[in-house]
Structure formats: C-alpha cells, structure tokens
Amino acid sequence: MRKQTWLSKIMLFFNIVLTVLTFLAYSLPFLAPKAFPFLSVLTLLLPFFLMLNFFFFVYWLLQLKRYVLISGMVLLFGITFINRFYKFSETNLPKEDSDFTLMSYNVRLFNLYGWLPKDDVPDQILKLIQEKKPNILCLQEFSPNDAVNASDYKYSYEKLYGGKNKYGQAIYSNYKIINKGEITFPNSSNNVIFADIVKEKDTLRVYSMHLQSIKISTDIEDKIDEAKSKFIYRRLSKAFTEQQVQAELIKEHYDTCSFPKIICGDLNNSAFSYVYRTIKGDMVDAFEEAGCGFGKSYNFKYYPARIDYILVENTIKVKQYKSLDTFFQSDHFPQIARFSISN
C-alpha cells in the first residue's frame, strides 16, 4: 500500500473536521436555539459546508482514494438540504383563468431614511407592482408613502406603529378580505399580520411575517476582527433564540385555522434552521417546488442568502415562482408566485 503524502494527511484531517461540522449542522433544524444558541449559527454555514464537501468529493475522486466515500456519504445524507439551497430547473405550468398570484416584498420603508443613494425608490416599486399586478400583495417593513398608490386594490389591511414616521406591514388584495388580525411578539417590534381572503368559493388565510432581525450589515467590506466576530456571534445567537419563540407562536396560531394557508415574508433565517422547520411544518416551499437557481432574496455580498419565503399548504398548487434578484430597490428582493387551488 502506497504511503500517504503529507498533503493527503492534511486534507483528510480537514475533511473529517468538515464531516463532523456538517452532520452537526444537519441536526440543528431539530434542536431548539434556546438550548443551543452557540450552535445555531452553524445553520448559516451549511451551504458552505456542502460546497466544501463537494470539493473534497471531487478531490478524492481524482486521487482515486477511498476517502471519496466520506464526502459522498455526507452529500447523500444532505440531498434534501441541497434542494433548499439550489434548484437546477424551474417549473412554469400553463396559466388558467382560476390561477392567482401573490407577491411578497420587504420594502425597507421605501428607502425612507435614504439607505440607497436614489430618490425614486417608491416610484420604482410602484412601477413593479403595476407591471406584475399580483392579486395579493404582502409588504413587510411598510411605511405609508404618497408615491406608492395602492388604489388598484379594493381590499387592504395595514397594521402600523410609531409616531411621525409610521412603519409596519400591509396586505392588499383583489379579493374580498372578510377577517384580519395580528400575531404580536413579546418584547419585539416585529410581528405577523394575516387576512382571510375569499376567492370565488374558497377562503384562504394569508400570513405576512417579519421575524426578529439579526441586524447584520449587508456590506462586509470592513475588516472583521476578533471583537467584531464575537459581537456578531452573540447577536446572531440572541436573534435566533427570539425567533424560536416567534416561530412557535406562528405555528400555534395557524394550527387553529381550518382554511388553506399561505405564509410569506421575511423569516430572517435560513432554510436550514429550526425556525424555518417549525413554521414550514408540512407546507410546501414555493422555491423548492417551482424555483430555479439560488432563490436569492436578500442582498448580502458574496453569499446568495434566502431568508424570505412563500410557503403554502398542499391544497394550493405552486405553478410558478420567481425571486426578482435584479430589482435593487431594497435590501431584499421581491418574490412572486402563481398558484391554483386544488378542489
């Protein structure tokens, strides 16, 4: 048997460490962040772990080494996680008259505080809404703006807070809203609003969510030293712990609803997290069902972050899904999906 080179020994060591970390990350959706806040941060790194495992798989394969089985096993166990990160093909089923569309978008207060160096953000967002004409429109981090006229929608529900500069969420609908309400979160300015919407003979409940923000800048150009790393780590751990409480409140609320449900909005967490798993439950992720590529929903440098979601029950068929990741009018990107209701 040929003796291992020093390079092979080093690569094998890192491969084993990576394998342990990846399997640990696989288990985190089943572990409450409250119990393991210091580990929950690993869910954000899982896509990198999967890419590194693929690198090791190719490396050992080219070397004709049996160690290829290590990364092969990791990738095999993580096949469902890969689908949440990247889709190789999209679905675009034929349109029917009974189809309806929903757009979900965190509009970041329509650039109220000038985060983006442009003056026409509200106008561009209104233009997009008028172009896409979603039957149901859910806006997170909403703020009333004269330039954004939603008069095309006959029915609406806005839940606002604050003084001079109000903020909150809004749901607009072409279909009648017969009931509406809010899920409040303890010690947080974030919330969930919902509306019961009648479409022909069917009643849907649409939830628009905005969970606890991790408050990490999208720009990571600045040098991250040890102190800053610890600060970010603590902030992430705290946010994920608060999100656990919020996710459990959402699930408790929607479990009491007998209508077909759509849950959309800004989760502020990855699809590999306990929070995502708790809220999703048995529902279908529109991106996984009909999306393509990374499904990027947040404008984070160097990383295709997907933290905004559209989730539906099995009685609602996902016929098309798009994340409009070339529309730079917020730190988030709009998501739009087309559905039909199964009878």
Contacts in CASP RR format, 6 or more apart in sequence:
PFRMAT RR
TARGET T0000
AUTHOR 0000-0000-0000
METHOD contacts of the structure
MODEL  1
MRKQTWLSKIMLFFNIVLTVLTFLAYSLPFLAPKAFPFLSVLTLLLPFFL
MLNFFFFVYWLLQLKRYVLISGMVLLFGITFINRFYKFSETNLPKEDSDF
TLMSYNVRLFNLYGWLPKDDVPDQILKLIQEKKPNILCLQEFSPNDAVNA
SDYKYSYEKLYGGKNKYGQAIYSNYKIINKGEITFPNSSNNVIFADIVKE
KDTLRVYSMHLQSIKISTDIEDKIDEAKSKFIYRRLSKAFTEQQVQAELI
KEHYDTCSFPKIICGDLNNSAFSYVYRTIKGDMVDAFEEAGCGFGKSYNF
KYYPARIDYILVENTIKVKQYKSLDTFFQSDHFPQIARFSISN
4 12 0 8 1.000
8 63 0 8 1.000
8 65 0 8 1.000
11 56 0 8 1.000
11 59 0 8 1.000
12 67 0 8 1.000
15 56 0 8 1.000
15 60 0 8 1.000
15 67 0 8 1.000
15 70 0 8 1.000
15 71 0 8 1.000
16 70 0 8 1.000
18 49 0 8 1.000
18 52 0 8 1.000
18 53 0 8 1.000
18 56 0 8 1.000
18 74 0 8 1.000
19 53 0 8 1.000
19 70 0 8 1.000
19 71 0 8 1.000
19 74 0 8 1.000
21 42 0 8 1.000
21 45 0 8 1.000
21 49 0 8 1.000
22 46 0 8 1.000
22 49 0 8 1.000
22 50 0 8 1.000
22 53 0 8 1.000
22 74 0 8 1.000
23 74 0 8 1.000
23 77 0 8 1.000
24 39 0 8 1.000
24 42 0 8 1.000
25 42 0 8 1.000
25 43 0 8 1.000
25 45 0 8 1.000
25 46 0 8 1.000
25 49 0 8 1.000
25 272 0 8 1.000
26 46 0 8 1.000
26 77 0 8 1.000
26 78 0 8 1.000
26 81 0 8 1.000
28 36 0 8 1.000
28 39 0 8 1.000
28 40 0 8 1.000
28 42 0 8 1.000
28 43 0 8 1.000
28 272 0 8 1.000
28 273 0 8 1.000
28 274 0 8 1.000
29 43 0 8 1.000
29 272 0 8 1.000
29 273 0 8 1.000
29 274 0 8 1.000
29 276 0 8 1.000
29 277 0 8 1.000
30 274 0 8 1.000
30 277 0 8 1.000
31 39 0 8 1.000
31 40 0 8 1.000
31 274 0 8 1.000
32 244 0 8 1.000
32 274 0 8 1.000
33 40 0 8 1.000
33 237 0 8 1.000
33 240 0 8 1.000
33 241 0 8 1.000
33 243 0 8 1.000
33 244 0 8 1.000
33 273 0 8 1.000
33 274 0 8 1.000
33 275 0 8 1.000
34 241 0 8 1.000
34 244 0 8 1.000
37 237 0 8 1.000
37 238 0 8 1.000
37 240 0 8 1.000
37 241 0 8 1.000
38 233 0 8 1.000
38 237 0 8 1.000
40 236 0 8 1.000
40 237 0 8 1.000
40 240 0 8 1.000
40 241 0 8 1.000
40 273 0 8 1.000
40 274 0 8 1.000
41 233 0 8 1.000
41 236 0 8 1.000
41 237 0 8 1.000
41 240 0 8 1.000
43 269 0 8 1.000
43 270 0 8 1.000
43 272 0 8 1.000
43 273 0 8 1.000
43 274 0 8 1.000
44 236 0 8 1.000
44 270 0 8 1.000
46 81 0 8 1.000
46 85 0 8 1.000
46 270 0 8 1.000
46 272 0 8 1.000
47 85 0 8 1.000
47 272 0 8 1.000
47 303 0 8 1.000
50 75 0 8 1.000
50 78 0 8 1.000
50 81 0 8 1.000
50 82 0 8 1.000
50 85 0 8 1.000
53 71 0 8 1.000
53 72 0 8 1.000
53 74 0 8 1.000
53 75 0 8 1.000
54 71 0 8 1.000
54 75 0 8 1.000
56 67 0 8 1.000
56 70 0 8 1.000
56 71 0 8 1.000
57 68 0 8 1.000
57 71 0 8 1.000
57 72 0 8 1.000
57 75 0 8 1.000
60 66 0 8 1.000
60 67 0 8 1.000
60 68 0 8 1.000
60 70 0 8 1.000
60 71 0 8 1.000
61 68 0 8 1.000
75 82 0 8 1.000
81 272 0 8 1.000
83 288 0 8 1.000
84 271 0 8 1.000
84 272 0 8 1.000
84 285 0 8 1.000
84 287 0 8 1.000
84 288 0 8 1.000
84 306 0 8 1.000
85 271 0 8 1.000
85 294 0 8 1.000
85 306 0 8 1.000
86 293 0 8 1.000
86 294 0 8 1.000
87 287 0 8 1.000
87 288 0 8 1.000
87 291 0 8 1.000
87 292 0 8 1.000
87 293 0 8 1.000
87 295 0 8 1.000
88 292 0 8 1.000
88 293 0 8 1.000
89 292 0 8 1.000
90 290 0 8 1.000
90 291 0 8 1.000
90 292 0 8 1.000
90 293 0 8 1.000
90 320 0 8 1.000
90 321 0 8 1.000
91 289 0 8 1.000
91 290 0 8 1.000
91 291 0 8 1.000
91 318 0 8 1.000
91 319 0 8 1.000
91 320 0 8 1.000
91 321 0 8 1.000
92 290 0 8 1.000
92 319 0 8 1.000
92 320 0 8 1.000
93 290 0 8 1.000
93 317 0 8 1.000
93 319 0 8 1.000
93 320 0 8 1.000
94 319 0 8 1.000
95 319 0 8 1.000
95 338 0 8 1.000
96 340 0 8 1.000
98 200 0 8 1.000
98 340 0 8 1.000
98 341 0 8 1.000
99 319 0 8 1.000
99 338 0 8 1.000
99 339 0 8 1.000
99 340 0 8 1.000
100 135 0 8 1.000
100 136 0 8 1.000
100 175 0 8 1.000
100 199 0 8 1.000
100 338 0 8 1.000
100 339 0 8 1.000
100 340 0 8 1.000
101 132 0 8 1.000
101 133 0 8 1.000
101 134 0 8 1.000
101 135 0 8 1.000
101 136 0 8 1.000
101 336 0 8 1.000
101 337 0 8 1.000
101 338 0 8 1.000
101 339 0 8 1.000
102 134 0 8 1.000
102 135 0 8 1.000
102 136 0 8 1.000
102 137 0 8 1.000
102 138 0 8 1.000
102 206 0 8 1.000
102 262 0 8 1.000
102 264 0 8 1.000
102 310 0 8 1.000
102 336 0 8 1.000
102 337 0 8 1.000
102 339 0 8 1.000
103 129 0 8 1.000
103 132 0 8 1.000
103 134 0 8 1.000
103 136 0 8 1.000
103 137 0 8 1.000
103 138 0 8 1.000
103 334 0 8 1.000
103 335 0 8 1.000
103 336 0 8 1.000
104 138 0 8 1.000
104 140 0 8 1.000
104 208 0 8 1.000
104 264 0 8 1.000
104 265 0 8 1.000
104 308 0 8 1.000
104 310 0 8 1.000
104 334 0 8 1.000
104 335 0 8 1.000
104 336 0 8 1.000
105 125 0 8 1.000
105 137 0 8 1.000
105 138 0 8 1.000
105 139 0 8 1.000
105 140 0 8 1.000
105 330 0 8 1.000
105 332 0 8 1.000
105 333 0 8 1.000
105 334 0 8 1.000
105 335 0 8 1.000
106 139 0 8 1.000
106 140 0 8 1.000
106 141 0 8 1.000
106 210 0 8 1.000
106 265 0 8 1.000
106 266 0 8 1.000
106 308 0 8 1.000
106 330 0 8 1.000
106 331 0 8 1.000
106 332 0 8 1.000
107 125 0 8 1.000
107 139 0 8 1.000
107 140 0 8 1.000
107 141 0 8 1.000
107 142 0 8 1.000
107 143 0 8 1.000
107 329 0 8 1.000
107 330 0 8 1.000
107 332 0 8 1.000
108 115 0 8 1.000
108 141 0 8 1.000
108 330 0 8 1.000
108 331 0 8 1.000
108 332 0 8 1.000
109 141 0 8 1.000
109 142 0 8 1.000
109 143 0 8 1.000
109 165 0 8 1.000
109 167 0 8 1.000
110 121 0 8 1.000
110 122 0 8 1.000
110 125 0 8 1.000
110 143 0 8 1.000
110 145 0 8 1.000
110 147 0 8 1.000
110 148 0 8 1.000
111 118 0 8 1.000
111 121 0 8 1.000
111 122 0 8 1.000
111 329 0 8 1.000
111 330 0 8 1.000
112 143 0 8 1.000
112 145 0 8 1.000
112 165 0 8 1.000
115 331 0 8 1.000
116 328 0 8 1.000
116 329 0 8 1.000
116 330 0 8 1.000
121 329 0 8 1.000
121 330 0 8 1.000
122 145 0 8 1.000
122 147 0 8 1.000
122 148 0 8 1.000
123 147 0 8 1.000
124 327 0 8 1.000
124 329 0 8 1.000
125 148 0 8 1.000
125 329 0 8 1.000
125 330 0 8 1.000
126 147 0 8 1.000
126 148 0 8 1.000
126 149 0 8 1.000
128 324 0 8 1.000
128 327 0 8 1.000
128 329 0 8 1.000
128 334 0 8 1.000
129 137 0 8 1.000
129 148 0 8 1.000
129 150 0 8 1.000
130 152 0 8 1.000
132 334 0 8 1.000
132 336 0 8 1.000
133 152 0 8 1.000
134 336 0 8 1.000
135 173 0 8 1.000
135 174 0 8 1.000
135 175 0 8 1.000
136 171 0 8 1.000
136 172 0 8 1.000
136 173 0 8 1.000
136 174 0 8 1.000
136 175 0 8 1.000
136 197 0 8 1.000
136 206 0 8 1.000
136 262 0 8 1.000
137 150 0 8 1.000
137 153 0 8 1.000
137 170 0 8 1.000
137 171 0 8 1.000
137 172 0 8 1.000
137 173 0 8 1.000
138 169 0 8 1.000
138 170 0 8 1.000
138 171 0 8 1.000
138 206 0 8 1.000
138 208 0 8 1.000
138 264 0 8 1.000
138 265 0 8 1.000
139 169 0 8 1.000
139 170 0 8 1.000
139 171 0 8 1.000
139 172 0 8 1.000
139 208 0 8 1.000
140 168 0 8 1.000
140 169 0 8 1.000
140 208 0 8 1.000
140 209 0 8 1.000
140 210 0 8 1.000
140 265 0 8 1.000
140 266 0 8 1.000
140 332 0 8 1.000
141 167 0 8 1.000
141 168 0 8 1.000
141 169 0 8 1.000
141 210 0 8 1.000
141 266 0 8 1.000
141 330 0 8 1.000
142 158 0 8 1.000
142 160 0 8 1.000
142 167 0 8 1.000
142 168 0 8 1.000
142 169 0 8 1.000
142 170 0 8 1.000
143 165 0 8 1.000
143 166 0 8 1.000
143 167 0 8 1.000
143 168 0 8 1.000
144 158 0 8 1.000
144 160 0 8 1.000
144 166 0 8 1.000
150 156 0 8 1.000
150 170 0 8 1.000
150 172 0 8 1.000
153 172 0 8 1.000
153 173 0 8 1.000
153 174 0 8 1.000
154 173 0 8 1.000
154 174 0 8 1.000
154 176 0 8 1.000
155 172 0 8 1.000
155 173 0 8 1.000
155 174 0 8 1.000
155 175 0 8 1.000
155 176 0 8 1.000
155 177 0 8 1.000
155 197 0 8 1.000
156 170 0 8 1.000
156 171 0 8 1.000
156 172 0 8 1.000
156 173 0 8 1.000
156 177 0 8 1.000
157 170 0 8 1.000
157 171 0 8 1.000
157 177 0 8 1.000
157 180 0 8 1.000
157 181 0 8 1.000
157 193 0 8 1.000
157 195 0 8 1.000
158 168 0 8 1.000
158 169 0 8 1.000
158 170 0 8 1.000
159 168 0 8 1.000
159 169 0 8 1.000
159 170 0 8 1.000
159 181 0 8 1.000
159 182 0 8 1.000
159 191 0 8 1.000
159 193 0 8 1.000
160 166 0 8 1.000
160 167 0 8 1.000
160 168 0 8 1.000
161 167 0 8 1.000
161 168 0 8 1.000
161 189 0 8 1.000
168 191 0 8 1.000
168 210 0 8 1.000
169 191 0 8 1.000
169 193 0 8 1.000
169 208 0 8 1.000
169 210 0 8 1.000
170 193 0 8 1.000
170 208 0 8 1.000
171 177 0 8 1.000
171 180 0 8 1.000
171 193 0 8 1.000
171 194 0 8 1.000
171 195 0 8 1.000
171 206 0 8 1.000
171 208 0 8 1.000
173 195 0 8 1.000
173 197 0 8 1.000
173 206 0 8 1.000
175 197 0 8 1.000
175 198 0 8 1.000
175 199 0 8 1.000
176 197 0 8 1.000
176 198 0 8 1.000
177 195 0 8 1.000
177 196 0 8 1.000
177 197 0 8 1.000
177 198 0 8 1.000
178 196 0 8 1.000
178 197 0 8 1.000
178 198 0 8 1.000
178 203 0 8 1.000
179 195 0 8 1.000
179 196 0 8 1.000
180 193 0 8 1.000
180 194 0 8 1.000
180 195 0 8 1.000
180 196 0 8 1.000
181 193 0 8 1.000
181 194 0 8 1.000
181 195 0 8 1.000
182 191 0 8 1.000
182 192 0 8 1.000
182 193 0 8 1.000
182 194 0 8 1.000
183 191 0 8 1.000
183 192 0 8 1.000
183 193 0 8 1.000
183 194 0 8 1.000
183 249 0 8 1.000
183 250 0 8 1.000
183 253 0 8 1.000
184 191 0 8 1.000
185 191 0 8 1.000
185 192 0 8 1.000
185 212 0 8 1.000
185 242 0 8 1.000
185 245 0 8 1.000
185 246 0 8 1.000
185 249 0 8 1.000
186 245 0 8 1.000
187 242 0 8 1.000
188 212 0 8 1.000
188 242 0 8 1.000
188 246 0 8 1.000
190 210 0 8 1.000
190 211 0 8 1.000
190 212 0 8 1.000
190 213 0 8 1.000
190 246 0 8 1.000
191 210 0 8 1.000
192 207 0 8 1.000
192 208 0 8 1.000
192 209 0 8 1.000
192 210 0 8 1.000
192 246 0 8 1.000
192 250 0 8 1.000
192 253 0 8 1.000
193 207 0 8 1.000
193 208 0 8 1.000
194 205 0 8 1.000
194 206 0 8 1.000
194 207 0 8 1.000
194 208 0 8 1.000
194 253 0 8 1.000
195 205 0 8 1.000
195 206 0 8 1.000
196 203 0 8 1.000
196 204 0 8 1.000
196 205 0 8 1.000
196 259 0 8 1.000
197 203 0 8 1.000
197 204 0 8 1.000
197 205 0 8 1.000
197 206 0 8 1.000
198 204 0 8 1.000
199 341 0 8 1.000
202 260 0 8 1.000
202 341 0 8 1.000
203 259 0 8 1.000
203 260 0 8 1.000
204 259 0 8 1.000
204 260 0 8 1.000
204 261 0 8 1.000
204 262 0 8 1.000
204 316 0 8 1.000
204 341 0 8 1.000
205 254 0 8 1.000
205 257 0 8 1.000
205 259 0 8 1.000
205 260 0 8 1.000
205 261 0 8 1.000
205 262 0 8 1.000
206 261 0 8 1.000
206 262 0 8 1.000
206 264 0 8 1.000
207 250 0 8 1.000
207 254 0 8 1.000
207 261 0 8 1.000
207 262 0 8 1.000
207 263 0 8 1.000
207 264 0 8 1.000
208 264 0 8 1.000
208 265 0 8 1.000
209 250 0 8 1.000
209 263 0 8 1.000
209 264 0 8 1.000
209 265 0 8 1.000
209 266 0 8 1.000
209 267 0 8 1.000
209 279 0 8 1.000
210 265 0 8 1.000
210 266 0 8 1.000
210 268 0 8 1.000
211 243 0 8 1.000
211 246 0 8 1.000
211 247 0 8 1.000
211 266 0 8 1.000
211 267 0 8 1.000
211 268 0 8 1.000
211 269 0 8 1.000
211 275 0 8 1.000
212 239 0 8 1.000
212 242 0 8 1.000
212 243 0 8 1.000
212 246 0 8 1.000
212 268 0 8 1.000
213 239 0 8 1.000
213 268 0 8 1.000
214 235 0 8 1.000
214 236 0 8 1.000
214 239 0 8 1.000
214 240 0 8 1.000
214 268 0 8 1.000
214 269 0 8 1.000
215 235 0 8 1.000
215 239 0 8 1.000
216 232 0 8 1.000
216 235 0 8 1.000
216 236 0 8 1.000
218 298 0 8 1.000
218 299 0 8 1.000
218 300 0 8 1.000
218 301 0 8 1.000
218 331 0 8 1.000
219 301 0 8 1.000
220 301 0 8 1.000
220 302 0 8 1.000
221 301 0 8 1.000
222 228 0 8 1.000
224 232 0 8 1.000
239 268 0 8 1.000
240 269 0 8 1.000
240 273 0 8 1.000
240 274 0 8 1.000
240 275 0 8 1.000
243 267 0 8 1.000
243 268 0 8 1.000
243 269 0 8 1.000
243 273 0 8 1.000
243 275 0 8 1.000
244 274 0 8 1.000
244 275 0 8 1.000
244 278 0 8 1.000
246 275 0 8 1.000
247 274 0 8 1.000
247 275 0 8 1.000
247 278 0 8 1.000
247 279 0 8 1.000
248 278 0 8 1.000
250 263 0 8 1.000
250 278 0 8 1.000
250 279 0 8 1.000
251 278 0 8 1.000
251 279 0 8 1.000
251 281 0 8 1.000
254 261 0 8 1.000
254 263 0 8 1.000
260 312 0 8 1.000
260 313 0 8 1.000
260 315 0 8 1.000
260 316 0 8 1.000
260 341 0 8 1.000
261 283 0 8 1.000
261 312 0 8 1.000
261 313 0 8 1.000
262 310 0 8 1.000
262 311 0 8 1.000
262 312 0 8 1.000
262 313 0 8 1.000
262 316 0 8 1.000
262 339 0 8 1.000
263 279 0 8 1.000
263 283 0 8 1.000
263 309 0 8 1.000
263 310 0 8 1.000
263 311 0 8 1.000
263 312 0 8 1.000
264 308 0 8 1.000
264 309 0 8 1.000
264 310 0 8 1.000
264 311 0 8 1.000
264 335 0 8 1.000
265 308 0 8 1.000
265 309 0 8 1.000
265 310 0 8 1.000
265 335 0 8 1.000
266 307 0 8 1.000
266 308 0 8 1.000
266 332 0 8 1.000
267 275 0 8 1.000
267 276 0 8 1.000
267 279 0 8 1.000
267 307 0 8 1.000
267 308 0 8 1.000
267 309 0 8 1.000
268 307 0 8 1.000
269 275 0 8 1.000
269 276 0 8 1.000
269 307 0 8 1.000
270 276 0 8 1.000
270 305 0 8 1.000
270 306 0 8 1.000
270 307 0 8 1.000
271 285 0 8 1.000
271 306 0 8 1.000
271 309 0 8 1.000
276 309 0 8 1.000
279 311 0 8 1.000
280 309 0 8 1.000
280 311 0 8 1.000
282 313 0 8 1.000
282 314 0 8 1.000
283 311 0 8 1.000
283 312 0 8 1.000
283 313 0 8 1.000
283 314 0 8 1.000
284 311 0 8 1.000
284 312 0 8 1.000
284 313 0 8 1.000
284 314 0 8 1.000
284 316 0 8 1.000
284 318 0 8 1.000
285 309 0 8 1.000
285 310 0 8 1.000
285 311 0 8 1.000
286 309 0 8 1.000
286 310 0 8 1.000
286 311 0 8 1.000
286 312 0 8 1.000
286 318 0 8 1.000
286 321 0 8 1.000
286 335 0 8 1.000
286 337 0 8 1.000
287 295 0 8 1.000
287 306 0 8 1.000
287 309 0 8 1.000
287 310 0 8 1.000
287 321 0 8 1.000
287 323 0 8 1.000
289 318 0 8 1.000
289 321 0 8 1.000
290 318 0 8 1.000
290 319 0 8 1.000
290 320 0 8 1.000
290 321 0 8 1.000
290 337 0 8 1.000
291 321 0 8 1.000
291 322 0 8 1.000
291 323 0 8 1.000
294 304 0 8 1.000
294 306 0 8 1.000
295 304 0 8 1.000
295 306 0 8 1.000
295 323 0 8 1.000
295 325 0 8 1.000
296 304 0 8 1.000
296 305 0 8 1.000
296 306 0 8 1.000
296 323 0 8 1.000
296 325 0 8 1.000
296 333 0 8 1.000
297 305 0 8 1.000
297 306 0 8 1.000
297 307 0 8 1.000
297 308 0 8 1.000
297 309 0 8 1.000
297 323 0 8 1.000
297 325 0 8 1.000
297 332 0 8 1.000
297 333 0 8 1.000
297 335 0 8 1.000
298 305 0 8 1.000
298 306 0 8 1.000
298 307 0 8 1.000
298 308 0 8 1.000
298 331 0 8 1.000
298 332 0 8 1.000
298 333 0 8 1.000
299 328 0 8 1.000
299 330 0 8 1.000
299 331 0 8 1.000
299 332 0 8 1.000
299 333 0 8 1.000
306 323 0 8 1.000
308 323 0 8 1.000
308 332 0 8 1.000
308 333 0 8 1.000
308 335 0 8 1.000
309 335 0 8 1.000
310 321 0 8 1.000
310 335 0 8 1.000
310 337 0 8 1.000
312 318 0 8 1.000
312 339 0 8 1.000
314 342 0 8 1.000
315 341 0 8 1.000
315 342 0 8 1.000
316 339 0 8 1.000
316 340 0 8 1.000
316 341 0 8 1.000
316 342 0 8 1.000
317 339 0 8 1.000
317 340 0 8 1.000
317 341 0 8 1.000
317 342 0 8 1.000
318 337 0 8 1.000
318 338 0 8 1.000
318 339 0 8 1.000
319 338 0 8 1.000
319 339 0 8 1.000
319 340 0 8 1.000
320 337 0 8 1.000
320 338 0 8 1.000
321 335 0 8 1.000
321 336 0 8 1.000
321 337 0 8 1.000
321 338 0 8 1.000
322 335 0 8 1.000
322 336 0 8 1.000
322 337 0 8 1.000
323 333 0 8 1.000
323 334 0 8 1.000
323 335 0 8 1.000
324 333 0 8 1.000
324 334 0 8 1.000
324 335 0 8 1.000
324 336 0 8 1.000
325 333 0 8 1.000
327 333 0 8 1.000
327 334 0 8 1.000
END
